[in-house]
């Protein structure tokens, strides 16, 4: 982890915002960059911990993921699936035109 | 009216079963409480008609002798639980009109056991926050020192405020890094986060999937036991649900703790913790000693790194979980000419500042070139934190800590994100290790605000946790009522 005051700058914030499809108004970018640097600076203390022989822990369940057969157990609920869609038509979700 | 509100969940349940009261009158008393305490802002949605009809249904069952464990008990539901045909917003603008077409497993379990829904309770947006200030519809006021406008804590701030204000007999909450235990501590009530896997996550709005866990917020430990009895259970629809039967927790209320070993971790008495909390922490240690417990100093050496690890793992998972809010399948949409622009404007407009910060952090730590340094590193530290607990549980049965470093603080005082994160310093380690924890009130600080103490048990030892919590509850004898509570 980089251990500097400025871990991210505004161009990096623009890049991250683009990756997660978040519109950030220009006026908020400086304070957001600041906040992110404070948080990233805080989490950088993990550098102090020696983890050279430690396996990452992703799940604490202690059980293996159960498998089930690939059966359709509901279905015919098209109206329910579409019920909360901002726009739908003929059983489809509608989005702005993608291909010109 | 007041006599009805005086009954805790277990007492009300007895009175219902003995036909001393009806669910309809109890439910009506709570609906009146909701309106009397509406200035607190705990409820986002009140479902009066549904509450009345469920109460009438319960009264029939109480009369014909087919009453279920929570028959006729009016409760509030945190707005993170999907409730069929009842608006579920996660306190976010992006879900302001979302009406689920299905019911979460936990709430379904509660209805199957006879509980009556009063409404949906406010929380921090997508459960991200420790003060209830990130809620799109605004903050909730703690019923303690009501006129001073103190925070109820968060993220389950509405749930905690409602139980403390007696506008719900009990409430559901979700806890990712302390979101049940911290608000319970701030509001002078009991909050239990079960072992990860005890309660199904199906139908709960996802924040950080490896940490999220549902649990009850109640007036007493016995009430928590009765609620969790119904909420918990194996669910095929959640792959992380534990296929383990939980014993009836009501059998573990009066067992005593003679000879039990209680660990006091030296890392939990750091600088910055309020003097009053230290005082009541030490008093709690003495009380448990008097009850026959053996007090053992222990060390959880990686405690300091729990919060930094959490603030990598939780945002990483959140950034992935919240990718689903794209304005296509459900939720608000901001119209735009291109698909990408529609995504960006929808999300930029629909999410609040704290949620945006966490999505940004999460995206950054998962992005190419940074994944190993941040995310993988945090997962390794998470293992060390879990191993700390495993080592300590070789020597002790339970761990006792303060629930929070301070009591409640005033709303609206702009705090920087990091200061806010420090609220969860004592609750996050058990979350990372997946362990069950409970916060219960043991006293008031010098300004009259409640102080919570946390007990942490080993995985799936909810029975033991309930047992020792009940012992501490009895010895501490906390029986104060918030000044802002319904009378």
Interface residues (C-beta under 8 A of the other chain):
Chain A: X1 X8 X12 X13 X16 X17 X19 X20 X21 X22 X23 X24 X25 X32 X35 X36 X38 X39 X40 X42 X43 X44 X45 X46 X47 X48 X49 X51 X54 X55 X56 X57 X58 X59 X60 X61 X62 X63 X65 X66 X68 X77 X80 X83 X84 X85 X86 X87 X93 X95 X96 X97 X98
Chain B: X97 X98 X99 X101 X102 X196 X197 X210 X236 X239 X240 X242 X243 X302 X304 X305 X307 X308 X309 X311 X312 X319 X323 X326 X327 X328 X329 X330 X331 X332 X333 X336 X337 X338 X339 X340 X341 X342 X343 X344 X345 X347 X348 X349 X351 X356 X357 X359 X360 X361 X362 X363 X364 X367 X373 X374 X376 X377 X378 X379 X380 X381 X382 X383 X384 X386 X416 X417 X418 X421 X432 X433 X434 X459
